[in-house]
Amino acid sequence: MKKSVILFALPCFLLMLSISGCKTDDFDGPGLNDLYGEFDILEPMALSRSTVDFANQETVYFTAAFSKIIDWKIAITGQETGSQKVITGKSAKIDVSNSLWMGNTTVFPIFGAEACDVMMTFLNEPDTLRTTLTIAAPKTNPGVLIDNFEHGLNPNYANWGIHGVNFYPDSTDHPAAEGDFYFRLNGTCQLGLAHQQNLDSAIGRSHLFRIAFQSE
């Protein structure tokens, strides 16, 4: 009788061991709540500071918390310049690690000292959070300004002589990074070694030009 009890108990013990060994808290992919759960704002949007001085290396970040992981977007728009900074992410929490702003720009022109509208939106959700932020001083970009082309093209500039390309100050189609005008290069060409030599002789190798590029 004792032997039969031992033989019966041993398979039960192995069965319990195998069941307990399969239990785990780790899994791949999003949780069911992130896929099918209802979206709620647990903590509304807040700013680390309401006024920021980017010229003195100050920064600002945003905070918020949600009931599930979601795609979010923060759009900061200057009330005077119309400049825009866009911050995007996918998380259930927004903090300094994913929303830090150092004063840079996503859409020209560059921000000035101005009040800004801040709007947070969410993918496939109607909720919209709004607040305002004041820039006491904009971010400074190091370098020496050679020309802003606000008064036309300097007649002393050398002709770079690249066939098929036009060079002229412009203020249409796209906003300038700063001010009203920008230097527009318009046309198609093959830029070879000879053209590079012409460019080097025109501006000199010791000069450094800071150019803001915007492409489509």
C-alpha positions in Angstrom: 0.0 0.0 0.0 2.8 2.4 0.9 4.5 1.7 -2.5 1.3 2.6 -4.4 1.0 5.9 -2.7 4.6 6.9 -3.6 4.0 5.9 -7.2 0.9 8.0 -7.3 2.3 11.1 -5.6 5.4 11.3 -7.8 3.5 12.0 -11.1 1.4 14.7 -9.3 4.6 16.4 -8.1 6.1 16.4 -11.6 2.8 17.8 -13.0 2.8 20.6 -10.5 6.5 21.4 -11.2 5.9 21.6 -14.9 2.9 23.9 -14.5 4.7 26.2 -12.1 7.8 26.3 -14.4 5.8 27.7 -17.3 4.6 30.7 -15.3 6.3 34.0 -16.2 5.6 37.7 -16.0 7.6 38.5 -19.2 6.0 38.6 -22.6 6.7 40.0 -26.0 4.6 42.7 -27.7 2.2 45.3 -26.3 -0.1 44.5 -23.4 -3.8 44.0 -23.8 -4.5 47.3 -22.1 -2.3 49.2 -24.6 -4.1 47.5 -27.5 -7.7 47.5 -26.3 -7.8 49.6 -23.1 -9.6 52.9 -22.9 -7.5 56.0 -23.2 -7.5 58.3 -20.2 -5.3 61.3 -19.2 -4.0 60.5 -15.7 -1.9 63.6 -15.3 -2.5 66.7 -17.5 0.2 68.4 -19.4 2.5 70.6 -17.3 5.7 72.5 -18.0 9.0 72.4 -16.1 8.9 76.3 -16.3 6.5 78.8 -17.8 9.3 81.2 -19.0 12.5 80.0 -20.5 15.7 81.9 -21.4 17.4 79.9 -24.2 20.1 82.5 -24.6 21.4 81.5 -21.1 21.3 77.8 -21.8 18.0 77.2 -20.0 15.8 74.4 -21.2 12.2 73.4 -20.7 10.4 70.0 -20.7 6.9 68.7 -20.5 5.2 66.2 -18.3 2.0 64.1 -18.5 0.8 60.6 -17.9 -1.8 58.3 -19.6 -3.6 55.1 -19.0 -1.8 53.3 -21.8 1.0 53.6 -24.3 0.0 56.0 -27.1 1.5 58.1 -30.0 1.6 61.7 -28.9 2.7 65.0 -30.4 3.6 68.4 -28.8 3.5 71.4 -31.2 5.0 74.7 -30.0 4.1 77.7 -32.1 5.5 81.2 -31.8 2.6 83.8 -31.6 4.7 86.4 -33.4 7.1 84.6 -35.7 4.9 81.5 -36.5 7.9 79.4 -35.9 7.2 75.8 -34.8 8.9 73.1 -32.8 7.4 69.6 -32.9 8.2 66.9 -30.4 6.8 63.4 -30.9 6.9 60.1 -29.0 5.1 56.9 -28.1 4.8 56.2 -24.3 2.4 56.2 -21.4 4.5 58.9 -19.7 6.0 62.2 -20.8 9.0 63.6 -18.9 12.4 65.1 -19.4 13.7 62.0 -21.1 11.4 62.3 -24.1 10.3 66.0 -24.2 13.3 68.2 -23.5 13.4 71.4 -25.6 16.6 73.4 -26.0 15.2 76.2 -28.2 15.8 74.7 -31.7 13.3 75.0 -34.5 11.4 72.4 -36.6 9.7 74.8 -39.0 11.3 78.2 -40.0 11.7 81.0 -39.1 13.7 80.8 -35.9 11.9 81.6 -32.7 12.2 85.0 -31.2 11.5 86.5 -27.8 7.7 85.8 -27.8 4.8 83.9 -26.3 4.1 80.5 -27.7 1.1 78.3 -27.9 1.6 74.7 -26.9 -0.7 71.9 -28.1 -0.6 68.2 -27.3 -2.5 65.8 -29.5 -2.8 62.0 -29.6 -3.1 59.5 -32.5 -6.7 58.4 -33.1 -7.9 60.2 -30.0 -9.9 63.5 -29.9 -8.3 64.8 -26.7 -6.3 68.0 -27.1 -4.3 69.6 -24.3 -3.2 73.3 -24.5 -1.0 75.7 -22.5 1.3 78.6 -23.2 5.0 79.2 -22.8 7.0 82.4 -22.9 10.5 82.6 -24.5 12.4 85.4 -22.6 15.3 85.2 -25.0 15.7 82.9 -28.0 18.6 80.5 -28.6 21.8 82.1 -29.8 23.5 80.5 -32.8 27.3 81.1 -32.7 29.2 82.5 -35.7 29.8 85.7 -37.6 27.0 87.0 -39.9 28.4 87.7 -43.3 25.2 88.7 -45.1 21.5 88.3 -44.4 20.5 89.5 -48.0 17.9 91.8 -46.6 19.1 94.6 -48.9 19.8 92.6 -52.0 22.9 91.0 -53.4 26.2 92.7 -52.6 27.7 93.8 -56.0 31.2 93.0 -54.8 30.4 89.3 -54.6 32.2 87.3 -57.2 30.2 85.4 -59.9 30.6 81.8 -59.2 29.8 81.0 -62.8 28.0 77.7 -62.4 26.1 77.1 -65.6 22.4 76.4 -65.1 22.1 77.7 -61.6 20.7 81.1 -60.5 21.8 82.8 -57.3 19.6 85.6 -55.9 18.0 86.8 -52.7 14.4 85.7 -52.3 11.5 86.0 -49.9 8.9 83.9 -51.6 7.8 80.2 -51.4 9.6 79.4 -48.2 10.2 81.4 -45.0 13.7 82.5 -44.3 15.4 81.0 -41.3 15.8 84.5 -39.9 14.5 87.8 -41.3 12.6 88.2 -44.5 15.2 87.1 -47.2 17.3 84.1 -48.0 19.9 83.3 -50.6 18.3 81.1 -53.2 20.0 78.6 -55.5 17.7 77.7 -58.3 18.5 75.4 -61.2 20.2 72.1 -62.2 23.9 71.6 -62.9 26.8 69.2 -62.7 29.1 70.5 -59.9 32.6 69.3 -60.7 36.1 70.0 -59.6 36.4 73.2 -61.7 33.3 74.6 -60.1 34.6 73.7 -56.7 37.8 75.7 -57.5 35.8 78.7 -58.6 33.8 78.5 -55.3 37.0 78.3 -53.2 38.6 81.3 -55.0 35.4 83.3 -54.6 34.9 82.9 -50.8 38.4 81.9 -49.7 39.1 78.7 -47.8 39.4 80.6 -44.5 35.8 81.5 -44.4 33.0 79.5 -42.8 29.5 79.9 -44.0 26.5 78.8 -41.8 23.6 77.9 -44.0 20.2 76.8 -43.0 18.9 74.0 -45.3 15.3 73.2 -45.9 14.4 70.4 -48.4 11.3 68.8 -49.7 
